[in-house]
Amino acid sequence: MQERTQDELKIISSMADTMLDLGEGCTEEQLANRFTRAEIKTYSEEARTVAYRKADRIAA
């Protein structure tokens, strides 16, 4: 994983929270209501990983 700026980390964290709020199977279209297509393309994989980690902490 590459080094991210504070702003990028905020986007990733926010996207992860949105993914958790939307639930399993959230779509790019749903994310596009809050994030740009460029942000989704750039950060969605990292955000998904963060969402899984957050979900594990919530479940524990």
PDB file of N, H, CA, C and O in Angstrom:
ATOM      1  N   MET A   1       0.845  -1.175   0.000  1.00  0.00           N
ATOM      2  CA  MET A   1       0.000   0.000   0.000  1.00  0.00           C
ATOM      3  C   MET A   1       0.891   1.240   0.000  1.00  0.00           C
ATOM      4  O   MET A   1       1.882   1.305   0.728  1.00  0.00           O
ATOM      5  N   GLN A   2       0.537   2.192  -0.800  1.00  0.00           N
ATOM      6  H   GLN A   2      -0.267   2.139  -1.391  1.00  0.00           H
ATOM      7  CA  GLN A   2       1.355   3.395  -0.902  1.00  0.00           C
ATOM      8  C   GLN A   2       1.030   4.366   0.228  1.00  0.00           C
ATOM      9  O   GLN A   2      -0.024   4.283   0.858  1.00  0.00           O
ATOM     10  N   GLU A   3       1.958   5.284   0.468  1.00  0.00           N
ATOM     11  H   GLU A   3       2.814   5.352  -0.044  1.00  0.00           H
ATOM     12  CA  GLU A   3       1.732   6.323   1.475  1.00  0.00           C
ATOM     13  C   GLU A   3       0.597   7.228   1.008  1.00  0.00           C
ATOM     14  O   GLU A   3       0.559   7.640  -0.152  1.00  0.00           O
ATOM     15  N   ARG A   4      -0.310   7.529   1.899  1.00  0.00           N
ATOM     16  H   ARG A   4      -0.279   7.194   2.841  1.00  0.00           H
ATOM     17  CA  ARG A   4      -1.453   8.387   1.582  1.00  0.00           C
ATOM     18  C   ARG A   4      -1.387   9.665   2.406  1.00  0.00           C
ATOM     19  O   ARG A   4      -0.889   9.669   3.532  1.00  0.00           O
ATOM     20  N   THR A   5      -1.892  10.738   1.834  1.00  0.00           N
ATOM     21  H   THR A   5      -2.297  10.735   0.920  1.00  0.00           H
ATOM     22  CA  THR A   5      -1.983  11.999   2.561  1.00  0.00           C
ATOM     23  C   THR A   5      -3.134  11.922   3.562  1.00  0.00           C
ATOM     24  O   THR A   5      -3.958  11.010   3.504  1.00  0.00           O
ATOM     25  N   GLN A   6      -3.180  12.876   4.468  1.00  0.00           N
ATOM     26  H   GLN A   6      -2.510  13.617   4.515  1.00  0.00           H
ATOM     27  CA  GLN A   6      -4.277  12.925   5.441  1.00  0.00           C
ATOM     28  C   GLN A   6      -5.620  13.046   4.729  1.00  0.00           C
ATOM     29  O   GLN A   6      -6.590  12.400   5.126  1.00  0.00           O
ATOM     30  N   ASP A   7      -5.685  13.864   3.687  1.00  0.00           N
ATOM     31  H   ASP A   7      -4.897  14.388   3.365  1.00  0.00           H
ATOM     32  CA  ASP A   7      -6.933  14.020   2.938  1.00  0.00           C
ATOM     33  C   ASP A   7      -7.357  12.710   2.288  1.00  0.00           C
ATOM     34  O   ASP A   7      -8.536  12.359   2.303  1.00  0.00           O
ATOM     35  N   GLU A   8      -6.406  11.994   1.724  1.00  0.00           N
ATOM     36  H   GLU A   8      -5.447  12.279   1.712  1.00  0.00           H
ATOM     37  CA  GLU A   8      -6.723  10.705   1.102  1.00  0.00           C
ATOM     38  C   GLU A   8      -7.201   9.707   2.146  1.00  0.00           C
ATOM     39  O   GLU A   8      -8.148   8.959   1.902  1.00  0.00           O
ATOM     40  N   LEU A   9      -6.556   9.690   3.301  1.00  0.00           N
ATOM     41  H   LEU A   9      -5.786  10.297   3.499  1.00  0.00           H
ATOM     42  CA  LEU A   9      -6.968   8.779   4.368  1.00  0.00           C
ATOM     43  C   LEU A   9      -8.377   9.098   4.858  1.00  0.00           C
ATOM     44  O   LEU A   9      -9.130   8.190   5.210  1.00  0.00           O
ATOM     45  N   LYS A  10      -8.736  10.374   4.882  1.00  0.00           N
ATOM     46  H   LYS A  10      -8.124  11.111   4.596  1.00  0.00           H
ATOM     47  CA  LYS A  10     -10.093  10.766   5.272  1.00  0.00           C
ATOM     48  C   LYS A  10     -11.108  10.257   4.257  1.00  0.00           C
ATOM     49  O   LYS A  10     -12.172   9.765   4.631  1.00  0.00           O
ATOM     50  N   ILE A  11     -10.780  10.374   2.977  1.00  0.00           N
ATOM     51  H   ILE A  11      -9.915  10.773   2.673  1.00  0.00           H
ATOM     52  CA  ILE A  11     -11.678   9.876   1.927  1.00  0.00           C
ATOM     53  C   ILE A  11     -11.846   8.370   2.064  1.00  0.00           C
ATOM     54  O   ILE A  11     -12.966   7.863   2.001  1.00  0.00           O
ATOM     55  N   ILE A  12     -10.749   7.654   2.249  1.00  0.00           N
ATOM     56  H   ILE A  12      -9.839   8.065   2.300  1.00  0.00           H
ATOM     57  CA  ILE A  12     -10.795   6.197   2.372  1.00  0.00           C
ATOM     58  C   ILE A  12     -11.636   5.790   3.575  1.00  0.00           C
ATOM     59  O   ILE A  12     -12.474   4.894   3.473  1.00  0.00           O
ATOM     60  N   SER A  13     -11.417   6.439   4.709  1.00  0.00           N
ATOM     61  H   SER A  13     -10.736   7.166   4.792  1.00  0.00           H
ATOM     62  CA  SER A  13     -12.176   6.121   5.912  1.00  0.00           C
ATOM     63  C   SER A  13     -13.658   6.429   5.729  1.00  0.00           C
ATOM     64  O   SER A  13     -14.515   5.640   6.129  1.00  0.00           O
ATOM     65  N   SER A  14     -13.955   7.564   5.132  1.00  0.00           N
ATOM     66  H   SER A  14     -13.260   8.205   4.807  1.00  0.00           H
ATOM     67  CA  SER A  14     -15.341   7.939   4.879  1.00  0.00           C
ATOM     68  C   SER A  14     -16.010   6.966   3.916  1.00  0.00           C
ATOM     69  O   SER A  14     -17.166   6.590   4.108  1.00  0.00           O
ATOM     70  N   MET A  15     -15.282   6.561   2.881  1.00  0.00           N
ATOM     71  H   MET A  15     -14.343   6.867   2.725  1.00  0.00           H
ATOM     72  CA  MET A  15     -15.822   5.601   1.924  1.00  0.00           C
ATOM     73  C   MET A  15     -16.065   4.255   2.609  1.00  0.00           C
ATOM     74  O   MET A  15     -17.074   3.601   2.344  1.00  0.00           O
ATOM     75  N   ALA A  16     -15.158   3.842   3.478  1.00  0.00           N
ATOM     76  H   ALA A  16     -14.339   4.374   3.693  1.00  0.00           H
ATOM     77  CA  ALA A  16     -15.333   2.587   4.221  1.00  0.00           C
ATOM     78  C   ALA A  16     -16.581   2.666   5.096  1.00  0.00           C
ATOM     79  O   ALA A  16     -17.364   1.716   5.144  1.00  0.00           O
ATOM     80  N   ASP A  17     -16.771   3.784   5.784  1.00  0.00           N
ATOM     81  H   ASP A  17     -16.136   4.555   5.745  1.00  0.00           H
ATOM     82  CA  ASP A  17     -17.963   3.957   6.613  1.00  0.00           C
ATOM     83  C   ASP A  17     -19.230   3.906   5.769  1.00  0.00           C
ATOM     84  O   ASP A  17     -20.230   3.313   6.173  1.00  0.00           O
ATOM     85  N   THR A  18     -19.183   4.525   4.607  1.00  0.00           N
ATOM     86  H   THR A  18     -18.371   5.007   4.279  1.00  0.00           H
ATOM     87  CA  THR A  18     -20.333   4.501   3.704  1.00  0.00           C
ATOM     88  C   THR A  18     -20.626   3.078   3.255  1.00  0.00           C
ATOM     89  O   THR A  18     -21.786   2.668   3.205  1.00  0.00           O
ATOM     90  N   MET A  19     -19.585   2.325   2.931  1.00  0.00           N
ATOM     91  H   MET A  19     -18.643   2.658   2.972  1.00  0.00           H
ATOM     92  CA  MET A  19     -19.763   0.926   2.538  1.00  0.00           C
ATOM     93  C   MET A  19     -20.428   0.136   3.656  1.00  0.00           C
ATOM     94  O   MET A  19     -21.326  -0.667   3.404  1.00  0.00           O
ATOM     95  N   LEU A  20     -19.988   0.360   4.889  1.00  0.00           N
ATOM     96  H   LEU A  20     -19.258   1.012   5.093  1.00  0.00           H
ATOM     97  CA  LEU A  20     -20.588  -0.344   6.022  1.00  0.00           C
ATOM     98  C   LEU A  20     -22.044   0.067   6.207  1.00  0.00           C
ATOM     99  O   LEU A  20     -22.893  -0.779   6.489  1.00  0.00           O
ATOM    100  N   ASP A  21     -22.339   1.348   6.054  1.00  0.00           N
ATOM    101  H   ASP A  21     -21.649   2.034   5.825  1.00  0.00           H
ATOM    102  CA  ASP A  21     -23.715   1.823   6.180  1.00  0.00           C
ATOM    103  C   ASP A  21     -24.619   1.222   5.106  1.00  0.00           C
ATOM    104  O   ASP A  21     -25.765   0.865   5.380  1.00  0.00           O
ATOM    105  N   LEU A  22     -24.101   1.112   3.890  1.00  0.00           N
ATOM    106  H   LEU A  22     -23.170   1.402   3.667  1.00  0.00           H
ATOM    107  CA  LEU A  22     -24.895   0.569   2.784  1.00  0.00           C
ATOM    108  C   LEU A  22     -25.052  -0.940   2.883  1.00  0.00           C
ATOM    109  O   LEU A  22     -26.026  -1.504   2.383  1.00  0.00           O
ATOM    110  N   GLY A  23     -24.103  -1.585   3.521  1.00  0.00           N
ATOM    111  H   GLY A  23     -23.312  -1.127   3.927  1.00  0.00           H
ATOM    112  CA  GLY A  23     -24.180  -3.027   3.709  1.00  0.00           C
ATOM    113  C   GLY A  23     -23.544  -3.801   2.576  1.00  0.00           C
ATOM    114  O   GLY A  23     -23.100  -3.247   1.570  1.00  0.00           O
ATOM    115  N   GLU A  24     -23.520  -5.108   2.783  1.00  0.00           N
ATOM    116  H   GLU A  24     -23.880  -5.558   3.600  1.00  0.00           H
ATOM    117  CA  GLU A  24     -22.904  -6.001   1.797  1.00  0.00           C
ATOM    118  C   GLU A  24     -23.598  -5.839   0.452  1.00  0.00           C
ATOM    119  O   GLU A  24     -24.823  -5.745   0.374  1.00  0.00           O
ATOM    120  N   GLY A  25     -22.804  -5.810  -0.585  1.00  0.00           N
ATOM    121  H   GLY A  25     -21.809  -5.886  -0.521  1.00  0.00           H
ATOM    122  CA  GLY A  25     -23.358  -5.685  -1.925  1.00  0.00           C
ATOM    123  C   GLY A  25     -23.578  -4.248  -2.365  1.00  0.00           C
ATOM    124  O   GLY A  25     -24.249  -4.000  -3.366  1.00  0.00           O
ATOM    125  N   CYS A  26     -23.013  -3.291  -1.617  1.00  0.00           N
ATOM    126  H   CYS A  26     -22.467  -3.492  -0.804  1.00  0.00           H
ATOM    127  CA  CYS A  26     -23.164  -1.902  -2.063  1.00  0.00           C
ATOM    128  C   CYS A  26     -22.514  -1.764  -3.438  1.00  0.00           C
ATOM    129  O   CYS A  26     -21.529  -2.433  -3.750  1.00  0.00           O
ATOM    130  N   THR A  27     -23.079  -0.897  -4.233  1.00  0.00           N
ATOM    131  H   THR A  27     -23.879  -0.353  -3.980  1.00  0.00           H
ATOM    132  CA  THR A  27     -22.631  -0.771  -5.618  1.00  0.00           C
ATOM    133  C   THR A  27     -21.862   0.527  -5.843  1.00  0.00           C
ATOM    134  O   THR A  27     -21.907   1.453  -5.033  1.00  0.00           O
ATOM    135  N   GLU A  28     -21.166   0.559  -6.956  1.00  0.00           N
ATOM    136  H   GLU A  28     -21.130  -0.193  -7.613  1.00  0.00           H
ATOM    137  CA  GLU A  28     -20.464   1.778  -7.353  1.00  0.00           C
ATOM    138  C   GLU A  28     -21.457   2.919  -7.531  1.00  0.00           C
ATOM    139  O   GLU A  28     -21.154   4.068  -7.209  1.00  0.00           O
ATOM    140  N   GLU A  29     -22.631   2.606  -8.037  1.00  0.00           N
ATOM    141  H   GLU A  29     -22.877   1.672  -8.298  1.00  0.00           H
ATOM    142  CA  GLU A  29     -23.659   3.633  -8.226  1.00  0.00           C
ATOM    143  C   GLU A  29     -24.055   4.255  -6.897  1.00  0.00           C
ATOM    144  O   GLU A  29     -24.236   5.470  -6.805  1.00  0.00           O
ATOM    145  N   GLN A  30     -24.189   3.433  -5.873  1.00  0.00           N
ATOM    146  H   GLN A  30     -24.042   2.447  -5.947  1.00  0.00           H
ATOM    147  CA  GLN A  30     -24.527   3.960  -4.551  1.00  0.00           C
ATOM    148  C   GLN A  30     -23.397   4.836  -4.006  1.00  0.00           C
ATOM    149  O   GLN A  30     -23.646   5.896  -3.431  1.00  0.00           O
ATOM    150  N   LEU A  31     -22.173   4.391  -4.189  1.00  0.00           N
ATOM    151  H   LEU A  31     -21.971   3.531  -4.657  1.00  0.00           H
ATOM    152  CA  LEU A  31     -21.031   5.185  -3.732  1.00  0.00           C
ATOM    153  C   LEU A  31     -20.940   6.505  -4.491  1.00  0.00           C
ATOM    154  O   LEU A  31     -20.503   7.515  -3.940  1.00  0.00           O
ATOM    155  N   ALA A  32     -21.356   6.493  -5.759  1.00  0.00           N
ATOM    156  H   ALA A  32     -21.711   5.672  -6.206  1.00  0.00           H
ATOM    157  CA  ALA A  32     -21.273   7.692  -6.597  1.00  0.00           C
ATOM    158  C   ALA A  32     -22.209   8.800  -6.119  1.00  0.00           C
ATOM    159  O   ALA A  32     -22.082   9.946  -6.548  1.00  0.00           O
ATOM    160  N   ASN A  33     -23.141   8.468  -5.239  1.00  0.00           N
ATOM    161  H   ASN A  33     -23.245   7.537  -4.890  1.00  0.00           H
ATOM    162  CA  ASN A  33     -23.989   9.505  -4.650  1.00  0.00           C
ATOM    163  C   ASN A  33     -23.206  10.390  -3.688  1.00  0.00           C
ATOM    164  O   ASN A  33     -23.625  11.504  -3.374  1.00  0.00           O
ATOM    165  N   ARG A  34     -22.067   9.886  -3.224  1.00  0.00           N
ATOM    166  H   ARG A  34     -21.726   8.981  -3.478  1.00  0.00           H
ATOM    167  CA  ARG A  34     -21.278  10.639  -2.243  1.00  0.00           C
ATOM    168  C   ARG A  34     -19.844  10.935  -2.689  1.00  0.00           C
ATOM    169  O   ARG A  34     -19.229  11.895  -2.224  1.00  0.00           O
ATOM    170  N   PHE A  35     -19.317  10.107  -3.592  1.00  0.00           N
ATOM    171  H   PHE A  35     -19.817   9.328  -3.971  1.00  0.00           H
ATOM    172  CA  PHE A  35     -17.926  10.234  -4.022  1.00  0.00           C
ATOM    173  C   PHE A  35     -17.869  10.356  -5.538  1.00  0.00           C
ATOM    174  O   PHE A  35     -18.762   9.895  -6.249  1.00  0.00           O
ATOM    175  N   THR A  36     -16.800  10.985  -6.019  1.00  0.00           N
ATOM    176  H   THR A  36     -16.074  11.359  -5.442  1.00  0.00           H
ATOM    177  CA  THR A  36     -16.631  11.094  -7.466  1.00  0.00           C
ATOM    178  C   THR A  36     -16.195   9.739  -8.028  1.00  0.00           C
ATOM    179  O   THR A  36     -15.702   8.877  -7.300  1.00  0.00           O
ATOM    180  N   ARG A  37     -16.387   9.573  -9.325  1.00  0.00           N
ATOM    181  H   ARG A  37     -16.788  10.273  -9.916  1.00  0.00           H
ATOM    182  CA  ARG A  37     -15.940   8.330  -9.982  1.00  0.00           C
ATOM    183  C   ARG A  37     -14.435   8.162  -9.833  1.00  0.00           C
ATOM    184  O   ARG A  37     -13.949   7.046  -9.649  1.00  0.00           O
ATOM    185  N   ALA A  38     -13.698   9.260  -9.911  1.00  0.00           N
ATOM    186  H   ALA A  38     -14.093  10.167 -10.061  1.00  0.00           H
ATOM    187  CA  ALA A  38     -12.239   9.191  -9.759  1.00  0.00           C
ATOM    188  C   ALA A  38     -11.867   8.723  -8.356  1.00  0.00           C
ATOM    189  O   ALA A  38     -10.955   7.913  -8.194  1.00  0.00           O
ATOM    190  N   GLU A  39     -12.567   9.229  -7.342  1.00  0.00           N
ATOM    191  H   GLU A  39     -13.308   9.887  -7.473  1.00  0.00           H
ATOM    192  CA  GLU A  39     -12.301   8.784  -5.969  1.00  0.00           C
ATOM    193  C   GLU A  39     -12.622   7.308  -5.806  1.00  0.00           C
ATOM    194  O   GLU A  39     -11.872   6.570  -5.166  1.00  0.00           O
ATOM    195  N   ILE A  40     -13.723   6.882  -6.378  1.00  0.00           N
ATOM    196  H   ILE A  40     -14.332   7.481  -6.897  1.00  0.00           H
ATOM    197  CA  ILE A  40     -14.107   5.473  -6.281  1.00  0.00           C
ATOM    198  C   ILE A  40     -13.050   4.600  -6.946  1.00  0.00           C
ATOM    199  O   ILE A  40     -12.624   3.591  -6.385  1.00  0.00           O
ATOM    200  N   LYS A  41     -12.634   4.990  -8.135  1.00  0.00           N
ATOM    201  H   LYS A  41     -12.980   5.810  -8.591  1.00  0.00           H
ATOM    202  CA  LYS A  41     -11.621   4.214  -8.860  1.00  0.00           C
ATOM    203  C   LYS A  41     -10.309   4.162  -8.088  1.00  0.00           C
ATOM    204  O   LYS A  41      -9.655   3.120  -8.040  1.00  0.00           O
ATOM    205  N   THR A  42      -9.926   5.275  -7.488  1.00  0.00           N
ATOM    206  H   THR A  42     -10.458   6.121  -7.527  1.00  0.00           H
ATOM    207  CA  THR A  42      -8.638   5.376  -6.809  1.00  0.00           C
ATOM    208  C   THR A  42      -8.635   4.708  -5.439  1.00  0.00           C
ATOM    209  O   THR A  42      -7.648   4.075  -5.062  1.00  0.00           O
ATOM    210  N   TYR A  43      -9.729   4.840  -4.689  1.00  0.00           N
ATOM    211  H   TYR A  43     -10.530   5.353  -4.994  1.00  0.00           H
ATOM    212  CA  TYR A  43      -9.699   4.462  -3.275  1.00  0.00           C
ATOM    213  C   TYR A  43     -10.594   3.291  -2.873  1.00  0.00           C
ATOM    214  O   TYR A  43     -10.499   2.829  -1.736  1.00  0.00           O
ATOM    215  N   SER A  44     -11.451   2.797  -3.749  1.00  0.00           N
ATOM    216  H   SER A  44     -11.529   3.172  -4.673  1.00  0.00           H
ATOM    217  CA  SER A  44     -12.449   1.811  -3.318  1.00  0.00           C
ATOM    218  C   SER A  44     -11.847   0.505  -2.801  1.00  0.00           C
ATOM    219  O   SER A  44     -12.368  -0.074  -1.849  1.00  0.00           O
ATOM    220  N   GLU A  45     -10.773   0.039  -3.404  1.00  0.00           N
ATOM    221  H   GLU A  45     -10.349   0.510  -4.177  1.00  0.00           H
ATOM    222  CA  GLU A  45     -10.170  -1.212  -2.924  1.00  0.00           C
ATOM    223  C   GLU A  45      -9.625  -1.044  -1.509  1.00  0.00           C
ATOM    224  O   GLU A  45      -9.837  -1.903  -0.653  1.00  0.00           O
ATOM    225  N   GLU A  46      -8.928   0.054  -1.267  1.00  0.00           N
ATOM    226  H   GLU A  46      -8.755   0.751  -1.963  1.00  0.00           H
ATOM    227  CA  GLU A  46      -8.420   0.314   0.083  1.00  0.00           C
ATOM    228  C   GLU A  46      -9.573   0.523   1.057  1.00  0.00           C
ATOM    229  O   GLU A  46      -9.522   0.054   2.194  1.00  0.00           O
ATOM    230  N   ALA A  47     -10.601   1.219   0.620  1.00  0.00           N
ATOM    231  H   ALA A  47     -10.643   1.601  -0.304  1.00  0.00           H
ATOM    232  CA  ALA A  47     -11.758   1.459   1.479  1.00  0.00           C
ATOM    233  C   ALA A  47     -12.446   0.147   1.831  1.00  0.00           C
ATOM    234  O   ALA A  47     -12.905  -0.028   2.959  1.00  0.00           O
ATOM    235  N   ARG A  48     -12.522  -0.762   0.889  1.00  0.00           N
ATOM    236  H   ARG A  48     -12.149  -0.620  -0.028  1.00  0.00           H
ATOM    237  CA  ARG A  48     -13.129  -2.067   1.163  1.00  0.00           C
ATOM    238  C   ARG A  48     -12.335  -2.805   2.236  1.00  0.00           C
ATOM    239  O   ARG A  48     -12.920  -3.400   3.141  1.00  0.00           O
ATOM    240  N   THR A  49     -11.016  -2.770   2.142  1.00  0.00           N
ATOM    241  H   THR A  49     -10.541  -2.286   1.407  1.00  0.00           H
ATOM    242  CA  THR A  49     -10.167  -3.410   3.141  1.00  0.00           C
ATOM    243  C   THR A  49     -10.391  -2.782   4.515  1.00  0.00           C
ATOM    244  O   THR A  49     -10.510  -3.491   5.515  1.00  0.00           O
ATOM    245  N   VAL A  50     -10.447  -1.464   4.561  1.00  0.00           N
ATOM    246  H   VAL A  50     -10.350  -0.888   3.749  1.00  0.00           H
ATOM    247  CA  VAL A  50     -10.694  -0.765   5.825  1.00  0.00           C
ATOM    248  C   VAL A  50     -12.080  -1.122   6.363  1.00  0.00           C
ATOM    249  O   VAL A  50     -12.239  -1.318   7.568  1.00  0.00           O
ATOM    250  N   ALA A  51     -13.071  -1.209   5.498  1.00  0.00           N
ATOM    251  H   ALA A  51     -12.942  -1.050   4.520  1.00  0.00           H
ATOM    252  CA  ALA A  51     -14.428  -1.570   5.926  1.00  0.00           C
ATOM    253  C   ALA A  51     -14.449  -2.964   6.543  1.00  0.00           C
ATOM    254  O   ALA A  51     -15.100  -3.172   7.567  1.00  0.00           O
ATOM    255  N   TYR A  52     -13.743  -3.926   5.936  1.00  0.00           N
ATOM    256  H   TYR A  52     -13.214  -3.757   5.105  1.00  0.00           H
ATOM    257  CA  TYR A  52     -13.669  -5.270   6.508  1.00  0.00           C
ATOM    258  C   TYR A  52     -13.046  -5.234   7.892  1.00  0.00           C
ATOM    259  O   TYR A  52     -13.524  -5.902   8.810  1.00  0.00           O
ATOM    260  N   ARG A  53     -11.978  -4.456   8.048  1.00  0.00           N
ATOM    261  H   ARG A  53     -11.589  -3.914   7.302  1.00  0.00           H
ATOM    262  CA  ARG A  53     -11.314  -4.352   9.356  1.00  0.00           C
ATOM    263  C   ARG A  53     -12.242  -3.728  10.390  1.00  0.00           C
ATOM    264  O   ARG A  53     -12.321  -4.196  11.526  1.00  0.00           O
ATOM    265  N   LYS A  54     -12.944  -2.670   9.993  1.00  0.00           N
ATOM    266  H   LYS A  54     -12.880  -2.290   9.070  1.00  0.00           H
ATOM    267  CA  LYS A  54     -13.875  -2.020  10.916  1.00  0.00           C
ATOM    268  C   LYS A  54     -15.007  -2.969  11.293  1.00  0.00           C
ATOM    269  O   LYS A  54     -15.420  -3.011  12.452  1.00  0.00           O
ATOM    270  N   ALA A  55     -15.507  -3.724  10.331  1.00  0.00           N
ATOM    271  H   ALA A  55     -15.171  -3.689   9.390  1.00  0.00           H
ATOM    272  CA  ALA A  55     -16.584  -4.672  10.602  1.00  0.00           C
ATOM    273  C   ALA A  55     -16.118  -5.755  11.568  1.00  0.00           C
ATOM    274  O   ALA A  55     -16.872  -6.165  12.450  1.00  0.00           O
ATOM    275  N   ASP A  56     -14.891  -6.216  11.409  1.00  0.00           N
ATOM    276  H   ASP A  56     -14.279  -5.882  10.692  1.00  0.00           H
ATOM    277  CA  ASP A  56     -14.350  -7.220  12.323  1.00  0.00           C
ATOM    278  C   ASP A  56     -14.265  -6.677  13.740  1.00  0.00           C
ATOM    279  O   ASP A  56     -14.570  -7.389  14.697  1.00  0.00           O
ATOM    280  N   ARG A  57     -13.855  -5.425  13.882  1.00  0.00           N
ATOM    281  H   ARG A  57     -13.607  -4.846  13.104  1.00  0.00           H
ATOM    282  CA  ARG A  57     -13.764  -4.808  15.218  1.00  0.00           C
ATOM    283  C   ARG A  57     -15.148  -4.661  15.835  1.00  0.00           C
ATOM    284  O   ARG A  57     -15.320  -4.869  17.036  1.00  0.00           O
ATOM    285  N   ILE A  58     -16.130  -4.304  15.023  1.00  0.00           N
ATOM    286  H   ILE A  58     -15.990  -4.134  14.047  1.00  0.00           H
ATOM    287  CA  ILE A  58     -17.494  -4.143  15.522  1.00  0.00           C
ATOM    288  C   ILE A  58     -18.042  -5.486  15.986  1.00  0.00           C
ATOM    289  O   ILE A  58     -18.715  -5.565  17.014  1.00  0.00           O
ATOM    290  N   ALA A  59     -17.754  -6.542  15.227  1.00  0.00           N
ATOM    291  H   ALA A  59     -17.208  -6.478  14.392  1.00  0.00           H
ATOM    292  CA  ALA A  59     -18.263  -7.877  15.545  1.00  0.00           C
ATOM    293  C   ALA A  59     -17.575  -8.487  16.761  1.00  0.00           C
ATOM    294  O   ALA A  59     -18.149  -9.345  17.430  1.00  0.00           O
ATOM    295  N   ALA A  60     -16.368  -8.058  17.048  1.00  0.00           N
ATOM    296  H   ALA A  60     -15.901  -7.361  16.505  1.00  0.00           H
ATOM    297  CA  ALA A  60     -15.597  -8.656  18.149  1.00  0.00           C
ATOM    298  C   ALA A  60     -16.072  -8.205  19.502  1.00  0.00           C
ATOM    299  O   ALA A  60     -15.521  -8.622  20.521  1.00  0.00           O
TER     300      ALA A  60
END
